[in-house]
Structure formats: C-alpha cells, structure tokens
Amino acid sequence: MIDFAAFVEKFMAEVPGGVAGDAEMRRRDPRPFVDTTAADIRPDHLDDDQIDSWFDYMAWNLWELIASRSTEGESGLIPRQEYETLSFVQQWDVYPEAMRAITAEVGVDGLVDLGRVSKREVGSKVNHLRNYACALMAILGRGVGVKLDLVDPVASRSDVETCIQFGRRLWHGTWGDGPGLASGHGFTLPHLDRDVLDPLVAAAVSVEDPEHRAVFRRFNAATELFGFMLHYDNRLGMGDTGPYPLPGGGFALVRDHFLHEPVYPWADVAEGMPYAVTEVMVFRDDTIDVTINDIGTTFTTPSTYLDRLDRVVVFARDTMDTPMSELRILDDDEMRAISAQAEKGVLALYRMYAKKSVDEKIWDGIKVYSHDFLRPIAQRVGIWDRIREGGFDAPTELTKKAWPTLASGRAGEILAPVFMMGDGFPSVRPKS
C-alpha cells in the first residue's frame, strides 16, 4: 500500500515545493537540463543523462504545480480529467512531427526568436505558458501511453528528443542562459522588457475612487471566468507575468485574459469583444509576498492582494494581429459593457455545455488542449493550416485506443501517479 498523502505533501515523499524544492533538486543535479545555454539548445539528439535530468526536474516541477493548485475544484459539468488525459495522448501522437515542421520552417534561431515574443508583447498566446507546456503535455501523453501499454518507452526516444529541444529553444529565447522555468527564478515571471513595460505602467491611474475600483474588480472577475469557461474550464484563457519591481518601491503585475478566440465554434458568445485584454496592476505595498508559477498563476500572501491595489489600467488587443502600438485603453463604460457580456456569455456557455454528451465534451476539451498549446506558435510561423492537416481535428489511432479506458472513469486513477509520483516520465533507457 502506498501512503499517497506523503506524495501529496512532498514530491516522491521527499522533496518540498517552492524555492526550497528547486534548491533540493539542484543539489541533486547541479546543472539540470531544464537550464539552457546557447550551445546545448542546438543539437537535435540528446544523451541519456540529459533526458533523465530533464525528466527528473520536470517531474518535480509538475508535482509542485499540481500540489499548489490542489484547492481548485473539479467541474461537475465538464469531464476535465478525461479530456486532459486523452489530450495528452493526442498531443504525443501529433506534436513531435508538428514541432519538426515548425523547426524546419524557422530553424533553431527562429524558435529562440519566438521565445522572445513574451518579452515584447502582451495579449499574445505566444507566451510562457505555451513555451513551457507544449513539450511537457506531449511528454505526459507518452507517459500515459506507456502506462496503458500503448507506447514503447525506448522506441519513442526520437520524439522525446524533439519535444525537449523544441521547448528548450523557446525557453532560451525568453530567459537566455540559465533556468528556463519560473521555478528556477524564485517562482517569478518578469518577462517584459522594461521599454515595453514602463509605458504600460505609466498609463495606470488611481483606484482611490470607489466606483472606479468596483468597475475594475467586476471586470477582472467577469473576464477571468469567461476566459476560463471559453477555453473549456481551464487556464489557457489567462495568465500573469511579474512581479515587476518599480522605482521607488512596490511592484506591477500584468494579466492577460483571452476573450475572443474565433477558432472554437462556441466562441460566437464573444462576438464584439476584444481578442484579449491586459490588466496592468500597480501595488505600492512591499509587504505583499508574490509568487507566480509556470502557468502564470499568481499566489499572494495575504490572498486579498487586490484590496491593496494602488493603480490600474486595462488595455485591449482587438485582434490577434493588432500591433502593440495599437493597443487601446478601456474606459469604465467599456469595462462595464464587456463585464456584462462576459457574465451573459458564461451562462450561455454553461447552457451549451449542458446540452452536449460526455463524449462530445471530451472531444471539445481535447481539441482545445491539442490546438491551444501549439497553434499560436504555428500561426506566428504561418504554417498552422499545413500542420493542422496532420491530425489535429480528429482523434488519432493512439487516442482511439486509449479512449475506452480513459473515458470510462479511470482517468483520475491514471492521472494521479502521472502528476504526483513521476509516472509521466518513464525512462528512454533500455531495460537491462
């Protein structure tokens, strides 16, 4: 019998979360392969030690992410565990070839440039979440496939190499030499270059007026929930960066909510909304402790950080292709209008989801996950339509084989050891 509670408390019942956990993982492996250099992102082939190093750290990083979100509820409307687990399998079947196509199109240096987008833009899905997760999600699909005896862990080595290096090249564009993850930077994501950030912060205005503060608080809550539900009950529709220390004290947080993603058939509820809105929040209270994980989720002590908000401004990016120079500031009237539409839109989405069968909702969720972790990158390169023909719009043969088990109520049973006990990362080494 396994004391599962011990594995929730600490990774492999040994390593804590947070900064202390990162330090322990680095004590065990002083140069983990999640860190990057300009030289080691270039080879297409990796040795066993490099793969094991990436696996070991990412297993802890994933555990830390899941453990820190353990208070999040499970939707009774949408089969999250089922579609997540199956989407990992789907991604493992289609992502490696898509990654090779993108790399062939732009080269290693082009991937590094894509990693720099999050330093220069807000309201873009070519961001840290996709850079972080596109390789990880596919690798987890391999782990699920191995557990189901559908994937050979040794024969899949070349695809593992493709996924790891694709992700590391993006990370290098964002961070340069050194740790490629928020967990290696004290759980912070201060991505934006100062010449991009400073004008955004300068536009923020006081929330001393109670009515203005109330308008923003409603807007923040309504658009967050709408983006969450539009993306099928997950966090692909949002993300924070920061904290950004400010001259004279305090810090800023930058938060994106993606509201109008036209690729999804149910996105008509967002008609007329901006593609994305970006909230730039300024705090002068240095006693607030802030951490942000690798999927852009902010945790603060105290948790009531918005009560201490000093200034704020909200920008709209009207379309995915709107230049940064054409961001526009939302006034209170437009924030009220968007809030009202978002609140109505959430109810409309609930009604729509409630009418779908379980299998329909599972496939919708797979489509969101399998598209949204890679589509923004492929769209920026200009080859999404070509890549999409490689199997993104229908279950692959591997997904069909996994479906009966993972859609039968056993998804949670499979996911728990994958997320919490490192089972998502079986070795590529042949068994002796």
N, C-alpha and C positions, 0 to 999 in steps of 0.2 A: 504494500500500500504506500502511495506517495502522499506526503504531507503537503498538499497543494498550497495551503496557506503560507508555508515557508517560501514557496516560489513566487507568491504574490508580494511578500514583504521584501524579498531580495532576489536579484537575478541569480538563478541556479541555487537559491537559498544561501548565497554567499556575498554578492556584490550589491551595494546600495544604489539608489538612484541619485540623480542630481550631480553636482560638481564632484562630490566625493566618489561617486561611482565612476565618472570619467577618469579621475585620478587613479583609481584602483585598476581600471582596465589598461591604463597607460603604464602603470607599474608592472603589470603582467606582460605587456607588449609595448615597449617604449616608443616604437615607431609604427603605430597601426597603419594599415594600408588604406584606411579612410582618410588619412592625411595625404596631400598631393604635393608633387614637385613638377616643375616644367618638364623634367626628363621622364619621370615614371608614368605620366599620363599618355605617353606616345606609343608604347608597344601595344600591339593587339593581343599578344599572348602573355599569359601570366604563369608564374610558377606556383607550386602547391602552397608554399608558405605565404605568398601574397594573398591567395584566395582564402586560406584559412584565417589570416589576420583580418581581412575584410569581413568574413563571416562572423568571427568571434565578436568583433566590436559592434557590428550591426545587429547581432542577436541581442546584445545588452541594450543598445540604443532603442530597438523596437520594444523590448520589455519595458524600458523606462517610459517610453511614450504611452504605452497601453496602461501601465500602472498609474501614471499621473492623471489619466482620464477615466479612472475606474468608477468615478461617481456619475459619469454620463449615463443616461437612461437608454433603454432599448425600446425602439418604437414598436407598438403593437400593431401598427398599420402596415409597415414596410419590413420585409424579411431581410434585414441588414446582414446578418451573419451568413445567410445563404448566398446573397448576391456578392458580398465581399469575397467569400471563399472561392466561389466559381469564377469571379472576375480575375482573381489571381491566376487561376489555371488558364483562363482565356489569354491573359497577358503573356504568360510564359510561352504560349503557343504562337503568338503573333509579334511580340515586341522585339526579340533579337533580330529578326530579318528586317523589321522596320528601322531599327537602330542602325543596322549596317547600311541601309539605303540612305538614311539621313547623313551618316558619316561619309559615304561615298559622294554625296552631293556637295558637302561643305568642307570636308576634311577635319582633322583634329583641331586646327586653329579656328575653324568655323564653329565647332562645338564650344570652344573656350569663349568665343565672342557671344554665343547665345547665353552662356552663363553670366555674362556681364550685363545682360538686359535688365536684371533686377537691381542693378546699381544705378541705372539711368532712367527707369520708368516706374510709375505707379499705375494701378489699374490694368496690369498685364498678367495674363496667366503664364507667360514665360517667366516663371518666378521660382523662388527657392523650393516651394512645395513640389512642383513638378521635377525640378532638378534632383531633389532628394529622393522622391518616391518612384520615379519611373523605373529605375533599376530594381529598387527594393521590392516593389509589388510583383514584378515578374519573377524574381528570385523566390519569393514566398510561394508563387504558383508552382515552381519546381518542387519546393518542399512539400506542398500538399500532394502533388502528383506522386512523389516518392512514397509518401505515407499510404497512398491508395494503390501502390504497386503499378502505377501507370507510367512512371518516368524512371529511367535508368540514371542514377546519380553520376555515374562515371561517363557514360556516353554523352551526357548533356554538357560536358565541360566547355566546349567552344562557345555555347550560348551563354554560359556563366561569365566567361571572359568578356564577351561582347557587352553584356549588361553592366558589369562592374566598371569597365573602362569608359563606356558611354556616360554613366553617371559621374565618374570622377573627373572627366573632362569638363562637364558642366560646372561641377563644384569648383574646379580650379579657376574658371572664369569669374566666379563670384568672390572667392576668398583669396586666390593666389596661393603661394606656397604655404603649407601648414594644414591645420584641421579643416576638413571640408564640410563640417556639420556644426549646427548651433551648440550641440553638446560639448564640442571641443573649444567653444568660445564662451564658456561660462553660461550657457543657455541664453544667448542673446543673438539677435539677427539685425545688426546695424548695417544693412546693406547699402542704403542710398549714399551716393557720393554727396559731399557737403554742398557742392554747387547746385545740385538738384534739390536737396533737402531744404536749404536755407530759404529760398524764395517761398516754398510751401509753408514753412513755419512762420515766415514774416506776414503771411496773409491771415493768420489766425486772429480772432477777435475775442474779447472777453465774454464769458458766460455769466457775468455778475447779474445781468437781468434775468429774473426767474422765468419769464416766458420764453426767452431765447434758449435757456438751459433746458426747459421742458421740451421744446421743439426738437432739440438735438437728441435728448435722451429717447424720445419716442422714435425718432428717425433711426437711431443706432439699433434699437431693439427690433423694429419692424423690418428693416432691410437685412439684418443678420438672419432672422428667422426665415425670411423669404428666400434669401440665397441658399440657406441650408436646405429648405424643402424643394426648391427648384432643382437642386443637384441631388435629389433623391435621398434626403435625410443624411447628408454627410457634409464635411467641411471643405469640399472643393470650391464652394462658392464664397470663401472668405479667407482672410489671412492677414496677420500683423507682421510688421517689422519694427526693429528698435530693440531696447530703448536707445534714443539718441541723446547723449548729454548735451546740454545747451550752455552757452556762455552766461556766466552769472548765476548758474545753478539751475536745477530742475532737468527735465528731460521731455522728449516728444515720443509719441507712438504714432505710427502710420498704419491705418487699417483699410484694407480693400474689401468691398462687398461686390460680388459679381451678380448682376440682376437680370441681364437680358442676354442669355446665351442662345442664339437662334437655332443652333444645330439640333436642339431637342424638340420633338413635336409638341410637347406640353408647354413650351416657352411662350405661347401666344398670350398667356396671362401677364407677361411682362411687356407687351406691346406699348411702345411710347416711353418706356423707362430708359435711362442711360445704360450702356453696356456695363459700366462699373462706376461705383462711387468710392471716393477715397477720403477718409476722415483723418485729419492731422490734429492730434490732441496734444496740448501743451500742459505740463504739470510743473509747478514751482516747488512742490513738496518733495524734498530729497529723502524723506523718511519712508516713502513707498518703496518696497522691495519688488522688483520686476524681473521675471524670467519669461522667456519665450522659447518654445520647443521647435523642433524641426518641421512641424506642420503649421507653424505660425499661430499657435495658441498661446495667449498671454495668461500668466498666473501672477497674482499680486498679493502682497501682504501689506495692509489689510485688503480683503477682497472687494471692498467698497471704494475702489480707486476712483471711479467716476464721480463720486461725491466731492473729490478734491480737484476736479478738472478746473484749470485756470482759463485757458483759451482754446478755441477750436475753429476750424474751417473745414468745409466739405467741398470737394471738387467732383465734377462729373467728367467721365470719359465717355462721350456719347456713343462711339462705336469702337470696336476692337482696334481699328486702324487710325483712330483720331490721334494726331501728333501730340506730344507732350506740350507743345507750345499753344495748343488749342484747348487745353483743359479749362473748364469754366467753373466759377464758384456758384454754389447753390445758395439762394437766399431762403429765408424762413418760409415764404409762401410755397416755393417749390419743394422744400423738405416736407412740408405738411402734405402736399399733393402726392409725393412719392410714398410717404408713410401710409397714407390712406389706400393707395393702390396696392402696396405690399401686403397690408392687412387683409384686404379683399382677396388678393392673389393666393395667400396662404390657405384661406378657406376653400377657394376654388381647387387648389391642388389636393387638399385633403379629400374633397368630394370625388375628384377624378381618380385618385389612387384607390379610394374605397371601392370603386366600381370594377377595378381590374382583378383578374385572377392572380393567385400566388405566382404561377409560372410567368405571367406577363410582367409582374413587378420584379421578379428575379432578373428577367432578361433586360428590363429597363435599367435596373441598377448595374448590371454587367456592362451595358452599353455606356452608361455614364463613366464608370471607372475605367473601362478599357479605352474609351475615347479621351477622357479629360486629362489623364496623366501624360499622354504623348501628343495628342492633337495640337495643342498650342505651339509646341516646338516644331512639328512638321508643317503647320500652317505658316510659321515665320520663315521657314526654309522654302516654302512654296511647292511642296510635294505631297501634301496631305491627301489629295484626291487619288494620287497614284498609290500611296501606301494603303489607303482605305480599301482598295481592291484586294488587298492581301488577307482579308478575312475578319475585319473589324465589325462587320454588320450582321454576322450570323455566328452561332456557336460553332467552334472548331470541333474536329473529331475528338480531341482530348477533352474538351469541355463537355461534349455529349456523353463521353464515357464516365466522367466524374459526376454528371448531373444527378443520376438516380440516388447516389449516396449523399451528396452534399445538399440536395433539395429535400431530403427525407426527414429532416430534423436532426441530423448528425453533424451539421456544420459547426455548432458550438463545441462539440466533443473534439472535432478535428482542429479547430482554431486555437483552443486553449493551450495545448502543448506547442503549437507553432508560434504563438505570440509570447508565451510566458516561460517556456522551457527550452528555447533554442532549436526546436524541431524543424523550423523553417529553413535550416541551413545545413542539410546533410553534406558531408564531405564529398569532394570530387575524387579523392584518392581511392584507388582500387583496394578492395579488402584483401588482406594478406592471408 
